[in-house]
Amino acid sequence: MHDIRAIRTDPAAFDASMIRRGLGAQSPEILVRDQARRTAQTALQEKQARRNALAKEIGQGKRSGADTTALEAEATTLRGEMEGLEKQASELDAAIKSILESLPNILDADVPDGTDESANVVMAQHGEPRDLGFEPKPHWDLGEALGMMDFATAAKMAGARSTILRGPLARLERALGQFMLDLHTEQHGYTEMVVPSMVNDAAAYGTDKLPKFAGDLFRTTDGRWLIPTAEVPLTASVMGEMLAEKDLPRRLTALTDCFRSEAGAAGRDTRGMLRQHQFRKVELVSICRPDHSAAEHERMTSCAEAVLRLLGVPYRRVVLSAGDTGFGAAKTFDLEVWMPGQQAWREISSCSNTRDFQARRMNARFRTPDGKTVAFVNTLNGSGVAVGRALIAVMENHQQADGSILIPEVLRPYMGGMERISA
């Protein structure tokens, strides 16, 4: 959500960010409605003052026996005018809110210009794609040949974009999630949480998923929403809270199932398990002071990178362009991992700084120790990382000529010492 006072103060800066996102100037319509609302509110206050004065005059007149008919008639007229102004101000307020909640976050100044992902900038690369010495297979061929990845049976019971894992491959998926949680809690200072998989409208709205992304979510018959990521319940855990500055930053993590309709992904990544309706992900969330959020963004991204380094897969960090940056983000780093079976870099983590965009919607604030300053917190979220995508990255990068998969050393304690998955 945007601060209307900031738009009034510097509409050009607000419009510049919207234009960079390809939306055009938005402040003229907002400020016209805002001025009309303020005019209506001023008129309402003036009429309220007059009505209060009339009430005194009528009271005094009645006590003195004077004729108050005209004054009472004026009061009746004022009451009708006030009701009209209240309705007008309320309608304008709702219209402004509707506009503001539909507009994306203000971009950080150093976000590169560009209309889409083609303008994203590779910042750094860790590791080089290896020559495996044979024609690498994509994960769907590897998994089916092992007899441990079953798309047909999953589709029979759940439809497209579903997968069943069996045996050691299912255990490897579980191992990846546990490894990530242990790494982030024991070495990176995150607090593990177990959170609901369903949330109410307030939580989904506060984390900028409603109303814009309602079509991408699954809704229950009683009006709750299946979470698209643990970002939603983790971030919403501070909804409506007044936090103490000494308790910041608050770093949270959770391993959850995530549910997405993939409404906008028709025809994309239909093979394999890259894009599923249900998948598991380790999420990282930080709640911090505004002046710490840029450093926290770097720290969070580095924590996600540590997962990929330990798994021994080549990856690169990419900063998203203005046109590719998500709705709620002021700046986003994507981590892309090399998939030799697909001969492509694929996103495996997205770490975003939302600044105070979500905090305003949630009314999440903090107070300085002296008690004099109250401000909105900054919230950040990132994948630490997507478990299913980590699984296929391990499969494709550590595949062997005979179709087996070497298990990275860091995962072997979670696999009972197993070193290789074979048919």
ZICORCOR-V622584 format. One record per residue. PHI is phi in degrees with one decimal (NA if undefined). PSI is psi in radians with two decimals (NA if undefined). OMEGA is omega in whole degrees, -180 to 180 (NA if undefined). Layout:
PHI|PSI|OMEGA, PHI|PSI|OMEGA
This chain:
NA|2.56|-177, -100.9|2.68|178, -88.0|1.96|-178, -61.4|-0.52|179, -66.5|-0.64|178, -67.9|-0.62|178, -67.6|-0.72|177, -61.1|-0.73|-175, -69.2|-0.74|-176, -142.2|1.27|-179, -62.7|-0.53|-179, -63.9|-0.71|179, -66.3|-0.71|178, -61.8|-0.82|-179, -64.3|-0.64|-180, -59.5|-0.72|179, -68.9|-0.72|178, -64.0|-0.68|179, -64.9|-0.69|177, -61.2|-0.52|178, -84.6|-0.01|177, 85.3|0.32|-176, -100.7|-0.27|-175, 82.1|2.98|-179, -65.2|2.34|-178, -115.2|-0.33|-173, -66.2|-0.61|-178, -55.4|-0.85|-179, -64.9|-0.71|-179, -63.3|-0.83|-174, -71.4|-0.53|175, -63.0|-0.81|179, -67.6|-0.66|180, -63.9|-0.73|179, -65.9|-0.70|178, -63.8|-0.70|178, -64.0|-0.77|-179, -66.7|-0.63|177, -64.1|-0.76|179, -64.7|-0.70|-180, -67.4|-0.66|178, -64.4|-0.79|178, -61.9|-0.67|179, -64.0|-0.75|179, -63.2|-0.70|179, -64.6|-0.74|180, -69.6|-0.58|176, -62.4|-0.75|178, -63.3|-0.73|179, -65.6|-0.70|180, -64.0|-0.70|178, -62.4|-0.71|179, -65.7|-0.71|179, -62.2|-0.70|-179, -59.7|-0.69|178, -67.4|-0.76|-179, -63.2|-0.73|-180, -65.2|-0.74|179, -60.8|-0.79|180, -65.3|-0.69|-180, -63.8|-0.74|-179, -65.0|-0.67|180, -67.2|-0.53|-179, -93.6|-0.05|179, 83.4|0.22|-179, -76.3|2.80|178, -79.5|2.06|-178, -110.4|0.30|-177, -58.3|-0.82|-178, -65.1|-0.71|180, -64.7|-0.71|179, -66.5|-0.63|177, -64.9|-0.73|178, -62.7|-0.70|180, -63.8|-0.68|178, -64.4|-0.75|178, -62.8|-0.74|179, -61.0|-0.70|-179, -60.9|-0.75|178, -65.8|-0.72|179, -64.6|-0.68|180, -66.0|-0.69|178, -61.7|-0.69|178, -64.8|-0.74|179, -67.8|-0.67|177, -61.7|-0.76|178, -64.1|-0.76|179, -61.9|-0.81|-179, -63.8|-0.70|180, -64.9|-0.74|179, -66.0|-0.70|178, -66.6|-0.70|178, -61.5|-0.75|179, -65.9|-0.67|180, -65.9|-0.74|179, -64.8|-0.77|178, -60.1|-0.72|180, -62.7|-0.68|178, -68.5|-0.86|-175, -62.9|-0.69|-178, -75.4|-0.18|178, -94.4|-0.13|-176, -98.9|2.45|-177, -72.1|2.98|-177, -65.2|2.75|172, -69.9|2.31|-180, -78.2|2.54|170, -63.5|2.62|-175, -62.1|-0.52|-176, -90.8|0.12|173, -69.2|2.24|-177, -66.3|2.56|175, -69.5|2.78|179, 147.7|2.69|-174, -94.7|-0.31|-177, -157.4|-2.94|-174, -64.7|-0.32|179, -66.3|-0.31|180, -97.1|0.05|176, -63.5|2.62|-174, -116.2|2.18|176, -76.3|2.09|-177, -89.7|-0.69|-177, -161.3|2.71|177, -130.3|2.39|178, -116.1|1.99|180, 85.6|2.68|179, -111.5|2.52|173, -55.8|2.26|-175, -89.4|2.58|170, -81.9|1.90|-176, -75.9|-0.20|179, 85.1|0.08|177, -156.4|3.00|-180, -74.9|1.90|-177, -68.7|2.58|179, -101.9|2.61|172, -71.1|2.78|-173, -60.5|-0.55|-178, -67.7|-0.62|176, -71.5|-0.71|178, -61.2|-0.87|-176, -64.5|-0.72|180, -68.9|-0.65|178, -65.2|-0.57|177, -74.4|-0.28|-176, 76.4|0.38|-174, -122.2|0.06|178, -134.1|2.04|-170, -126.5|1.84|179, -88.1|-0.59|-176, -65.5|-0.82|-179, -66.7|-0.67|178, -62.9|-0.73|180, -65.5|-0.59|180, -62.3|-0.62|-177, -101.0|-0.37|-174, -132.9|-0.09|-179, 88.8|-3.00|-177, -65.8|2.87|179, 59.7|0.76|177, -137.3|2.63|-178, -143.6|2.53|169, -111.8|2.29|173, -107.9|2.54|-179, -130.7|2.72|169, 55.9|-2.41|-176, -59.3|-0.52|179, -69.6|-0.64|175, -65.3|-0.69|179, -67.0|-0.63|178, -63.6|-0.69|177, -62.1|-0.75|178, -65.0|-0.71|180, -60.9|-0.71|180, -60.5|-0.80|180, -62.5|-0.76|-179, -67.2|-0.71|177, -58.4|-0.79|-179, -64.6|-0.78|179, -60.1|-0.79|180, -62.3|-0.74|-180, -61.5|-0.84|-175, -72.0|-0.56|-180, -83.7|-0.69|-175, -85.2|-0.54|-176, -113.7|-0.42|-174, -109.5|-0.03|172, 80.5|0.33|177, -88.6|2.58|176, -95.6|2.15|-180, -74.0|2.44|177, -132.7|2.61|168, -108.6|2.10|-169, -123.5|2.83|178, -64.3|2.59|174, -91.5|-0.07|176, -127.2|2.46|180, -132.8|2.86|179, -89.3|3.12|-179, -59.0|-0.70|-176, -62.3|-0.73|180, -68.4|-0.73|179, -68.0|-0.67|178, -67.9|-0.78|-176, -62.7|-0.47|179, -101.3|0.44|172, 61.9|0.42|177, -89.1|-0.41|175, -118.1|2.56|2, -88.2|-0.18|-169, -61.0|-0.68|-171, -108.1|0.42|-180, -57.1|-0.63|-179, -70.6|-0.26|180, -92.7|-0.09|-175, -107.6|2.80|172, -99.9|2.36|-178, -117.3|2.45|179, -82.1|2.91|-179, -69.1|-0.31|178, -99.1|0.27|170, 89.5|0.16|175, -94.2|2.97|-175, -120.7|2.32|171, -71.8|2.36|-172, -70.9|2.34|175, -79.7|-0.28|180, -170.1|2.69|178, -68.6|-0.14|173, -50.4|-0.69|-174, -64.5|-1.03|-180, -69.9|-0.57|179, -64.0|-0.83|-179, -69.4|-0.72|-179, -68.8|-0.16|178, -64.3|-0.29|177, -107.2|0.22|-180, -58.8|2.21|178, 73.7|0.13|-175, -91.2|2.63|169, -109.5|1.83|-175, -90.8|2.66|174, -85.4|2.44|-178, -58.0|-0.58|-178, -66.2|-0.33|-180, -90.7|0.07|179, -105.1|2.57|-2, -75.8|2.68|174, -108.5|2.05|-176, -113.4|2.15|-173, -127.0|2.60|177, -144.2|2.68|178, -156.6|2.58|172, -106.9|2.05|-177, -137.9|2.81|162, -73.3|2.55|179, -126.5|2.54|-173, -129.2|2.17|-180, -139.8|2.42|-179, -75.5|-0.34|-177, 53.2|0.72|-176, -61.4|-0.56|-178, -96.2|0.24|-175, -113.4|0.42|-179, -56.8|2.20|179, 83.1|-0.10|-178, -99.4|2.32|173, 49.6|0.89|-177, -79.4|-0.33|178, -94.5|2.55|176, 77.7|-2.83|-175, -119.7|0.53|179, -70.8|-0.64|-176, -131.1|1.78|-173, -117.5|2.75|173, -72.8|-0.53|179, -133.1|2.26|-180, -153.7|2.94|-179, -110.9|2.53|-178, -150.3|2.47|169, -93.2|2.09|-177, -105.3|2.52|174, -115.9|2.32|177, -133.9|2.40|175, -125.9|2.42|172, -119.9|2.13|-172, -148.2|3.08|175, -70.6|2.63|180, -57.0|-0.68|-177, -76.5|-0.08|179, -106.7|-0.10|-168, -70.9|-0.57|179, -64.7|-0.77|178, -67.0|-0.65|179, -66.0|-0.60|177, -62.5|-0.78|178, -63.7|-0.75|-179, -62.9|-0.80|-179, -60.4|-0.78|-180, -63.0|-0.68|178, -64.1|-0.62|177, -64.1|-0.71|177, -67.1|-0.67|179, -62.2|-0.62|-179, -59.4|-0.62|178, -59.5|-0.82|-175, -70.0|-0.64|177, -62.6|-0.77|-178, -68.6|-0.47|177, -81.4|-0.18|177, 70.1|0.67|178, -116.6|2.42|178, -66.1|2.40|178, -147.1|2.89|176, -139.6|2.65|176, -99.6|2.33|-178, -126.7|2.37|172, -98.3|2.24|-175, -75.5|2.52|178, -75.1|2.98|-179, -56.9|-0.72|-176, -77.1|-0.26|-178, -107.0|-0.13|-180, -71.8|2.34|-176, -63.9|2.85|-174, -51.5|-0.87|-174, -88.3|-0.11|-172, -91.8|2.50|169, -90.3|-0.47|178, -161.8|2.47|-178, -136.1|2.34|168, -104.8|2.23|170, -101.7|2.49|169, -106.2|2.20|-179, -115.7|2.31|-179, -107.7|2.54|179, -78.4|2.26|178, -113.6|1.70|-175, -63.0|-0.54|179, -68.7|-0.39|178, -108.0|-0.13|-179, 52.8|0.86|-177, -154.8|2.67|170, -86.3|2.28|-178, -125.7|2.40|178, -63.1|2.33|178, -125.1|-0.26|178, -153.6|2.50|176, -133.0|2.06|-177, -114.3|2.10|-173, -124.1|2.48|170, -101.5|2.03|179, -95.7|0.05|-176, 53.1|-2.27|-178, -103.2|0.27|-176, -61.2|-0.85|178, -74.8|-0.65|-177, -60.5|-0.65|178, -65.0|-0.72|179, -67.1|-0.59|-178, -91.3|-0.22|-172, 57.4|0.90|178, -103.8|2.04|-173, -130.5|3.00|174, -137.7|2.76|-179, -121.4|2.37|179, -71.6|2.77|-176, -56.0|-0.56|-180, -77.3|-0.13|177, 78.2|0.01|-174, -88.6|-0.48|-175, -113.0|2.24|174, -122.3|2.26|-179, -143.9|2.83|176, -74.3|2.47|174, -71.9|2.96|168, -107.4|2.50|179, -120.8|2.51|179, -134.2|2.62|178, -145.1|2.62|179, -163.5|2.72|176, -81.4|2.33|-176, -126.2|0.61|11, -134.4|-2.99|176, -64.4|2.10|-172, -67.1|-0.80|-180, -60.7|-0.72|179, -70.9|-0.57|174, -65.3|-0.68|178, -59.4|-0.85|-177, -72.7|-0.48|175, -66.0|-0.74|177, -64.4|-0.79|-180, -58.4|-0.85|-174, -74.7|-0.63|-178, -81.5|-0.45|-177, -110.7|0.32|177, -70.8|2.64|179, -113.9|2.87|-176, -58.9|-0.52|-179, -86.6|0.12|178, 89.6|-0.06|176, -80.2|2.98|-178, -129.1|2.15|174, -75.2|2.36|180, -89.8|2.19|177, -54.2|2.50|-175, -56.0|-0.64|-176, -65.3|-0.36|-179, -94.5|-0.24|-173, -62.5|-0.63|176, -61.6|-0.48|179, -83.3|-0.18|-177, -109.7|0.33|-180, 65.9|0.48|179, 86.3|-0.02|-180, -60.8|2.40|-178, -108.1|-0.36|-175, -148.7|2.50|173, -104.6|2.11|-180, -127.0|2.83|179, -63.7|NA|NA
